[in-house]
């Protein structure tokens, strides 16, 4: 069996090749210039030699892969000289080190890269006022360096002008949190973005796809210990594992589990696990799973013991005529649709293969695997749901896994994941505290004055945002990620004149980058603002750009839901902000101040107070697996050193120890009380523990979802 250290060896070699000059191990030797091979005069140092006067610090990784591994940097005078990963305890399967990947080893080169944005800039041929702004030159114009005062002045003046001329519906923020300062001043158009989770974000709780308050990102599958020791058949659907999840899958394989990968390519995960491969063309998974359901029914009719009819009738609604929910507006059910009773098209493997490209025999093989006679754990990532025409995909996955009865039992589950949560479900064993911002706003009695207008209820889907800008209209649906809109859906006019990308990458992450370019050049937007560390695509199409600090230039804590359920990190501040970079808070506060508004309405607490509140409120699970206790012991001296308000408290470890190690991890072992079998309470007693659906069961027919889509 391949040992973990051997498995990660290639990653270590690659990391070494990416290291900065003077950071590579081996014999001492002169470095050469890349072009001429001349001696640079700089001597490479052995990896075990560290310069004096430095210290190991915990680095925040902003690579956005979701792994949230432990990256440590040896810092001398604010410069990262070496990097390493988790060595806080011995590595074991039950208590694994949180090892970083090669992407995390690039932090130094990114942070100090030549292309880092160093100071505010204005596009040369853009002028304020909405007349001489030359949008056709966005993406190819030259840049002029300006001061922070000039940048804030330009933005504040444009905000005031656009509000007065066009109102709040002319402001659009395409970042994940919208446009906070414009909303505070008088409203702005919101964005409904489901890019990360795709159609899995479409009313999951109303389908039964959330459990015990766990976020859909964390998933609804069993704990990693159940995977490692009880799995027999593991399906990785649209899934390519990274980091610790692969470590857990390898242990399951060692213990006899077989693996099946479903997706368009035989990826690295499939290769590592020697998995069977079920090929499916991108964007055609709906047809594939309909045919799988058809085959499960056919195989059950021919030989029995494939479909778990008892499970379907006890725990689901809408599979057949006798299990329709009370609020169903139609008599059409899933069984009838699969058989072709409503459209005259039976969803056979022969029908599906023309669409999805999956061989007929492969569809039959997968249907056989999902039989109720087999123990199956299915983990699906969201790649297959980031596509048009996938609005029924999550519901289909619920349906086929319900047909096999693969819920609420050891070695059986289904769950949708980011890969950082893959094999590491469900809810966190460490819960970070609240920042206290909302409570502070209420206590201070500070509220936005709406000095420049009244809020609007406009929400544009990210999938149609570029069309909305170009066509000056869009289809209003409200924010259907959470609840159906109270007002009727309708066609609305939209005239965007001011846009702020925030630190987001909307041009890359929202559909149709080519159309995004057209929207920025031809959509009538008079001012486009961006903030960033590097000159990514969105930045290149802005009119005003300001540099923001990196995560290495601030102290922070990893908040719940952003990593594995067993860990929490403290990130060190490596140095003061570099060049002319400032925080988003400083930028937005300056805009508000320039417009005569009190920034305390948006930022009632200092960053230090917010960090303290989060750390003081962080709790860790007790040995009983039910109750939680404070993680950190915080003294009055700690409080005074941070310059915040608070009360001393007793916890499991000291604040100083947490900062020095940079990580706290719950130690796991077989038989502990921290394991989890998803949906077990529901399966044991569906009346006492109903799901958060209208019926309290899995909804294979969901009227709520139908109402959303019909609107």
Secondary structure, 3 states (H helix, E strand, C coil): CCCHHHHCHHHHHHHHHHCCCCCCCCCCCEEECCCCCCEEEEECCCCCCCCCCCEEEEECCCCCCCCCCCEEEEEECCEEEEEECCCCCCCCCCCCCCCCCCCHHHHHHHHCCCCECCCCEEECCCCCCCCCCCHHHCCCCCEEECCHHHHHHHHHHHHHHHHHHHCHHHEEECCCCCCHHHHHHCCCEEEECCCCCHHHHCCHHHHCCCCCCCCCCCCCCCCHHHHHHHCCEEEEECCCCCCHHHHHHHHHHHCCCEEEEEECCCCHHHHHCCCEEEECCCCCHHHHHHHHHHHHHHHHHHHCCCCCHHHHHHHEECCCHHHCCCCCCCCCCHHHHHHCCCCCCCCCHHHHHHHHCCCHHHHHHHHHHCCCCCCEEEEEECHHHCCCCCCCHHHHHHHHHHHCCCCCECCEEEEEECCCCCCCCCCCCEECCCCCHHHHHHHHCCCCCCCCCCCCCCEEEHHHHHHHHHHCEEEECCCCCCCCCCCCCEEEECCCCEEECCCCCHHHHCCCHHHHHHHHHHCCCCEEEEEECECCHHHHCCCEEEEECCHHHCCEECCCCCCCCCEEEEECCCCCCCCCCECHHHHHHHHHHHCCCCHHHCCCCCHHHHHHHHHHCCEEECCCCCCEEECEEECHHHHHHHCCCCCCECCCEEHHHHHHHCEEECCCCCCCCCCCCCCHHHHHCCCCCCCCCCCCCEECCCHHHHHHHHC
